[in-house]
Amino acid sequence: MGYNGKFQTSKLGPLCQKVGSGATPRGGKEAYLESGPFSLIRSQNVHNNRFTNEGLAFISTEQADDLSNVEVEAGDVLLNITGDSVARCCQAPDHVLPARVNQHVAIIRPNSAELDATFLRYFLVSPRMQARMLMFAAAGATRNALTKVMIEDFVVPKPDIIEQQAIVSVLGTLDDKIELNRRMNETLEALAQTIFKNWFVDAAATKLPKGWRAGTLGEVAENPRRSIQPDEIKSSMSYIGLEHMPRRSIALSEWESDTKLGSNKLEFKRGEILFGKLRPYFHKVGVAPLDGVCSTDILVVRPKAPEWFGFVLGHVSSVELVNHTNAASTGTKMPRTNWNDLARFEVALPPESLAAEFTATIRPMIDRIIANIHESRTLAELRDALLPKLLSGELRVPAAHTKEAAI
């Protein structure tokens, strides 16, 4: 499984202390714990260059003992080896340990004296290697799968360990800033939610304050349904689908720069609120970071007046509205909601002046979140442009350029 570059190469197997996957713990999914002494890492936790806690399962000590041969160590390279997410790759973070993996995730643990784990991860997520892994995975008879033999036969570049670390330092500096922006966005969003709860949920928990009244979301928000037919869509339009929307986060950092043609879309404007209208995705809510078009499985929501933006965003992204839409959704194969369901959601309406004050309070936070998203995308584009050049040896990094030297 070849490599076309200037560095010496080696098969991956001889460079590793471990290559192996786990199994479903005793008792199956029904035996998973909401919390417990051991994490169980599954394919949904492994994304390219990113580990996500969403859907992280937990198992007992007894279950973990049965999987002691797939104990995860900090920094281990994790590679999805089956299913639709095959080839996605990240590294195990400290906070999930102690941990095990199931049968859909492989642990790759390089010998650190010969192959830097982060260097290997960058190689595995490079576009060329992703394409190769997907090609080999698709060669299976029944489902996409990468085998242990395939992984051990991967041909990897092998500059000396000092140059590997220098390459990691360059790419890692960009990723560190992207991660800092992500954490800042989480903090800003949590702060905005806390203020919203204090001003509008807790304040009206027992009785409506003076000047407030009972109402509905539809009194202060609307659904600007701007349909775009296929022949009106330009390929240069940015596109957001449900697959680009994270759960329980208003920071929409992913979208396609070139719109998929061939089906109807809905137009949205920067700053409008997008809401996944299929039942599994009611907690997919975000503030649009740019103008674009979206899937018709997404509702576009905007306040009827700018002063109500923060109030509308707080309610649309609340657990209470998710519960309301769950109860009101219809359909059998894929239950869904509509704007009328959301519009009927009961809210305690404060005076407009209070809503305006709240919007003014959180607007700088939302603007900072959106600015961080765009900065991170620019940094990611730079990283992705540098990645193949650094891994091929076309662009060389001075050996002194390590994180230790940079510090």
N, C-alpha and C positions, 0 to 999 in steps of 0.2 A: 504494500500500500504506500506508494511512492511519495517522495518529497523532491521538489525541484528547487534547489538553492545552492548557495556557495559553501555552507558549513558541512563538515563531516556528519554522517548520519549513523543511526543505529536502530535496530528493532527495539521496540519499547520493552518487551518482556525482560531481557537481561538487565535492564536499568532499574527494575522495580523490586521492592521487597514484597509487594502484594498486589495481586489483581484478582478480584473476586466479588461476587454478589451474594445477597442474603436470601431470605425466604419469608413467607408469611408466618408470623408467630403462631404458636399453638393457640387454637381457639378462633383464628381468623379475625376479620375486621370487628366482629361483635365483641371480641375480647380486648379491643383497644381501650385505653384509659383517657379521660379528659386531661389528666395530669398524672405524672408518675415519675419514678426514679430514672427511667431511660427514655430517650427520644427514639422514635422510629422514623428514619428518613425515607420518604417515598418519592416517586418521580415528580409529583406536583410541587415538591420543595426545591427541585433542581431546575434552575433557569440558566441561560448562558451568562456567565460572569456574575451571577447573583443567586444567593440562597434566600428563599422566602419561607417565613414561618407559617404562612397560611396553609391550613390542613395538616400541620405537623401532628403526628400521632404519638402516643406514649404507651409504653408497655411495662410490665412488672419485672422484677428482678429475675423471677423464674423464667419468664419468656426470653429475657435478655441472655440468660445463661445458655439457653438452647441455641442462641445465635452468637456465641462468644467468638466464633471464627470470623465474624464480620464486625468486629469492634472498630468504631470510627475514631481516628485520631485527628486532632486539630490540623487543618491544612491539607488533609487528604483530598485528592481530586475525586470528585463524584461525577459519574457519567451515566446518564439514562441509557439503558440498553434495550428497551422494548417499547412498543406502542407508538402513539402519535408524537410523543415528546422525545423520541430516540435521538441521541447525539447531543442533547442539552448537557451543559457541563459547568460546574462551579467548584468551589472548595468548601470544606466543612468549617463553619465558624465555631469559635470556642463556646459560644453561649448555648449550643445544642447538646453539648457533651454532658454526661456519657450518652452514647448513641449507637444504634445499629442501623443497617440498611435492609430493605426488603429485596425481593428477587428482581425488581425492575431497575435497581441502581447498582452500579459497580463501584467499588473502591479501587482507586489506583494510587499506590503509595510508592513514589520513586525513592531510590537510594539517593539521599540528599547530597552525597559527595560527588555524584555524577550528573544528576538531573534535578534542577530546581522545580518543585511542585508547581509554583505559580507560573514559571516559564512553560511547563507542560500544559497547564490550563489555558494559557494564551494560545498555544499552538492548536489545541483541540477546538477552541472556539473560533479560530481563524476561518474565513469564508471558504478557502480551498479545502481545509480539512473537514469542515462541516459538510460540504458537498460530497466528499469521499465517503464519510461515515454514513450519510443518508443513502448513498448509492449501494454500499455494501449491505446495509441493514435491509434495504428493499429487495435484496436478492433471495431472501428467505421464502419458503413455500407458503407459509400461512400468515405471518405477521412480520412487521418490521422488527428486526432484532440484530444486536451485535453480540457475538459470542466472545468468550475469554480468549480463544485462539486468535480471533480477528484482532482483538485489542492488543495482544502481545506481539502480533505481526505488524502493527503500525510502525512505519518508518518515520523517525523523528529527527529533527536537526539537533546536533550536539556540539555547539560551540563550547569552549571551556567554561567551567562553572562561574568564573568571574564575569565573563561576558554575558552569560545567561542572567546573572543577577543585575548587571547594568541594564539589560533590555527590560527586565522586570521593573527596575526603578523608574525608567522613562514612562512606561505604560502605567505603572502603578501610581505615579504622581497624578496622572489624569484621572484615573479611577478613584483615587482618594478624594479629589475635589468633587467628583460626581457623587460619591457617597456622602460627603459633607453636605452637599446641597439637598440630597434626599432626606437626611436626618433633620436639617433645618426646616424643611417643608413639613415633616411630621410634627415637629415642635410647634410651628406656627399654626398648623391645622388644629392640633390639640388645644392650643391656647384659645383660638377662635371658638371652638366647640364649648370650652369651659365658660367663656364669657356669655355665649348664647344661652347655655343652660341656666346660668345664674340670673340673667336678665329676663328671660322669657318663659322658662320652664318652672324653675323653683319659685319665681315671683308669683306665678298664677296657680301654684299647686293646690292651695286650699280654697282661695276665693279670688275673684278677679279684682285687681287693684282699681282704684278710682280712675275713670277715663278709659278703661279697657272694656271690650265686649266680646261675646262669643261669636265666632265666624268660621269661615272656611278658607282653605288655601286659595281657592279659585277667586276669592275677592281681591287678592293682592298679587296674583300671578296668572300667567296665561301660557298657552302653548302655540307659538308662532309656527304653524305647520307649513313650511315652505318646501314643497315637493319639487324635485328636479328630475325631469325625464332623462333617460339614457342619452338622447341626442343633444341634450343641453349640458351634459357633464364634460368638463375639460380634464384631461389626464393630469394636468399640473395641479389640480385641486388637492388639498390635504384631506385624507379620509380617516375617520375614526369608526371602528366597529366595536362590538362588545369585547372582542379579544384584546383590544388595546386598553380597556378600562380596568384598573385595579379594583379590588374589593375594598370597601370601607376606606377610601381615600379620595379626596377631591382633586388631588394633583394628577392630572392626565398628562403623563410624560411620554406616551407612545402614540404614534399615528403613522400612517403611510404617506409619504410625500407625493406619490403618484396614485391617483384614485383608480380603483377597480371599475372598469366600464362594464356595461351590459345589464344593469339593473337600476331601478329607481333608488334615489337617495333623498335625504332631507338636508337642507342647508342650515347651518348654524353660524352664529357670529361670536367672535371672541368675547368672553365674559358671560355667555349664556350657560345655563346649567343643563348637563346631559344626564339622563336617567335611563338605565337599562330596564326595559319593560317586560322582559320574560322572567317568570317566577324565580329561577335560580339566580337571577342577576339583579334583583331589586336593590341590593346593597352596592351596585356599581353606579356611582354618582360622581360627577366631576364638573369642574369649571373649565369650559373650553379655553385653551391657551392661545387659540388663533381662529381665524375664519376657516370654514371648510364644509365638508359634507359628511353625513354619518349614515349608518345603517338605519333602515326603517324599524329595526328592533330597539331603537333608542328614541325616547321622548325628549324634545327640546323644551326647556322651561325658562321663562324669564319673568322678572317682576313687572307689574303694570306701570310702576314708577320707580326710578332709580333708588329712591330712598328705602325701598323695601327689599333691596337685593340681599342684604345680610340675613334678614328675617326669613326670606324665602329659602335661601341656601341652607340655613340651619334646620328648617323643617324638612326640606326635601332629602337631606342626608341623615335624618334622624331614624333611630330604630323604630320609633312609634309609627312613622309613615311606612316603613317596610312592613311592619305587622298589619297595618291597614290595607296595603296593597296585596299582601298575601291572602287576606280574608276576602278581598273583593275580586281577585283575579279569576278569569274564566278560561275554559278550554281544557281539553283532556290530554292530548299529546304534549303540548307545551303551553301550560297556563300563562296568561299574560294580562297585563293591566292596560289602561288607556288613560287619556288626560281627564276624562270625566271622573274616573275613580280617584285620581289624585286631587282634582279640584274639590271633591266633596270631603276631603280630609279636614276634620274639625280642629281649629286652632283658636287660641286666645289672642285676639287682635289688640295690640297696644296702640297708644296714640302715634300718629305718623311721626311726630317729633322724636319719639324714643326710637322708633325703627330707623330713622335717619341718623341718629346719633350712633346707633350700633353699626350701621353700614360704614359710617365715617371712621369708626374705631377699627374695624377689621379690614377695610379696603387696602391699607398699606400692606397688611399680611398677605392678602390674596395677590396683590401686585408683586410682592417679593417672591411668592411661590411660583408665579408664572415666569418671572425673570430667571429664577433658578432653573426651571425646566428648560428654558431656551438655552441658557448657558451650558447646562449639562449635555444637551443634544449636540451643541457645537463641540464640546470637549470629546464626546463619544465619536463624532465624525472624524476628529483629528486622530484619536486613538486608532480607529478602524483604518484610517489611511496609512498610519505609521506601521501598524501591526504586520502586514505581509512583507513590507520592506525590511523591517528589523528581523523577522523570522527567517527570511531568505538570505540575509547577509548583504543585500543590496545597499542597505544603510547600516553603517557600523556605529557603535556607541563606544566612546572611550571607556576603558575598563574602570577608571576611577569614578565613573558616574554611577555610583550605587546610592541607596538611600542613606547609608551611613556617611558617605562622603558629602551628600547633599545637606545632611543635618550639620 
